[in-house]
């Protein structure tokens, strides 16, 4: 599984989450593979949440400056 890159966009991370969910819905996976996929999905969700939080703070800062 690919590691999360700091250069990854929100959209790329979201697409990877959707891919993981799709894979899990389409086929059976071993317990070991399931653990890896769920762990990666959690990292991606955390990454997306961090991006959203940072963006929200940046927008609030811009609005306050006006």
Protein Blocks (a to p, Z undefined) as FASTA:
>chain_A
ZZddfkbcfklmmmmmmmmmmmmmmpccdfklmmmmmmmmmmmmmmmmmmmmmmmmmmmm
mmmmZZ
